[in-house]
Amino acid sequence: MASSTISGVGSGIDTQSIVKALVAAEKAPKQTQITAQQTQTTTQLSALGTVKGALDSYRSAIDKLKDPSSFSGLSGTSSDEKKAKVTIDATASTGTYTLVVEKLATASKVSSPVYEKGASAVVNDGTQATTLTISQAGVNYDVSVAPGATLKQVRESINTQLQGKGISANVLTDASGSRLVLTSSKMGKDTEITMSGDSALSKDYTTLVEPQNAVYSIDGLKMESTSNKVDSAISGVTLEFVAADPVATTITVAANSTTLKTSVQAFVTAYNALMTTINAQTKVTATGDASTTTSGALTGDASMRQLVSSMRGELLNSSSTVSGANLSQMGIQTDAKTGLLTLNDTAWTKAVSTSTGASDIAKTFTGDTGLIARMTKATASYVGSAGTLTQRTSDLNLKLTDLTTQQDDLNRRMDTLQTTLSAKYNAMDTLVAQLNATSSSVMTTLNSLNNPKSS
């Protein structure tokens, strides 16, 4: 606060110090209130940011567990992955199967005649456009070949016109020249590609690969597939044929409690990380003395209470489930004070060793009504641009803005008060100076009267 007052010239009193003391006394209560609220609001903003980050991490962690295979409790293996690979989903059941792949499914591939001049060879040397008709499974595609078109240009035209139709064109070149090769993305019999029309490209074309179905057997039962990826032969099991071989491959679907436990432990860890963060921001540290008892930045915050209540509610729902395993039975226990979870190895081993243990545990966590889905839903309203935590953050930022306005208003009022008080004390000092001067003059006159000059 500025002042141009020279203190105490007439009175000898430090009026400027008096003014400063009066202004400071007037400002102190409101300044203390504003500073305290700014500190509290800033601390709450930081705490909310910490909780928001922890909640986002929690949701990301459990989102990775949505895949039913994370809780399948089973694993699929192939005795020779160079011949066949295997993956499973949550509907798979234990079993061992003997697989023999006699033939792989193939896709049709045809080639035009060879052009000695390579990819730049002209394939239509006439003056009129010709038509190349490409047919597959009863569907015809007419491609216009313009006069003077090269092999390369026809390839580009086919790929542009037939994009998404399951047929692609390329130019293959060797010492004898170049040829247009058409390849199907569809496999299996009855997907042959043929070429016709008045274009020279269709004359004497060559079939490079005949399409055929994959031929295989499972436990002696002969089967066929239009693809080398088969997901319907064994329920919940997807087979990928890599090579044909008369020697059998053993496909095994067996219990895998390690994978199941890893996923359950991942959930427990993610949950505990979030709860630990919330606890740190909401806890009260009692010392027995009210003056030294401390509270977290979000102690008593309604949004934190609601969030924790929602999450614990879903745990209770899972503990009383009838469609899956009881959380306590599988070894998941809750600390009454902290709300953190632990996974008891003894109880876990007992639960997973039963005939339906792995399946029951999977049901508890997966599916539309499983714990993962319900936890995701329970926390959804707290995240995102319209979420509760974002709204709380916005409210606190508005409060900080208002406090800044209050601080500016207070500073202006105190500047005005200091200016007013300085003017008053300056006027007083001037009056005192005038009175002192008058007093001095009167005393001089009186002294001269009392001491007349001698003649």
VENMO-V11355 format. One record per backbone hydrogen bond with DSSP energy under -1.0 kcal/mol. NH is the residue of the N-H (numbers start at 1). CO is the residue of the C=O. Records with the same first field share a line. If there is no record, write none. Layout:
NH->CO / CO
This chain:
12->8
15->13
18->14
19->15
20->16
21->17
22->18
23->19
24->20
25->21
26->22
27->23
28->24
31->27
32->28
33->29
34->30
35->31
36->32
37->33
38->34
39->35
40->36
41->37
42->38
43->39
44->40
45->41
46->42
47->43
48->44
49->45
50->46
51->47
52->48
53->49
54->50
55->51
56->52
57->53
58->54
59->55
60->56
61->57
62->58
63->59
64->60
66->63
70->67
71->68
75->254
77->252
79->250
83->80
84->80
85->240
87->238
89->236
92->89
95->253
97->251
99->249
100->217
102->215
103->215
106->212
109->209
110->182
111->206
112->180
115->178
118->115
121->118
123->149
130->145
132->143
133->196
134->141
135->194
136->139
139->136
141->134
143->132
145->130
148->124
149->146
151->121
152->119
154->150
155->151
156->152
157->153
158->154
159->155
160->156
161->157
162->158
165->162
168->183
170->181
172->179
174->177
177->174
178->115
179->172
181->170
182->110
183->168
184->108
185->166
188->106
194->135
196->133
199->131
202->199
203->200
206->111
208->109
209->109
214->225
215->103
216->223
217->100
218->221
219->98
221->218
223->216
225->214
230->239
237->234
238->87
239->230
240->85
241->228
242->83
243->83
245->101
249->99
251->97
252->77
253->95
254->75
256->73
260->256
261->257
262->258
263->259
264->260
265->261
266->262
267->263
268->264
269->265
270->266
271->267
272->268
273->269
274->270
275->271
276->272
277->273
278->274
279->275
280->276
281->277
282->278
283->279
285->294
292->289
293->289
294->285
296->283
298->281
299->296
301->298
305->301
306->302
307->303
308->304
309->305
310->306
311->307
312->308
313->309
314->310
315->311
316->312
317->313
318->314
319->315
325->360
330->326
331->328
332->327
333->342
335->340
339->335
342->333
344->331
348->344
349->345
350->346
351->347
352->348
353->349
360->356
361->357
362->358
363->359
364->360
365->361
366->362
370->367
371->364
372->365
374->370
375->371
376->372
377->373
378->374
379->375
382->379
383->380
387->384
388->381
389->382
391->387
392->388
393->389
394->390
395->391
396->392
397->393
398->394
399->395
400->396
401->397
402->398
403->399
404->400
405->401
406->402
407->403
408->404
409->405
410->406
411->407
412->408
413->409
414->410
415->411
416->412
417->413
418->414
419->415
420->416
421->417
422->418
423->419
424->420
425->421
426->422
427->423
428->424
429->425
430->426
431->427
432->428
433->429
434->430
435->431
436->432
437->433
438->434
439->435
440->436
441->437
442->438
443->439
444->440
445->441
446->442
447->443
448->444
449->445
450->446
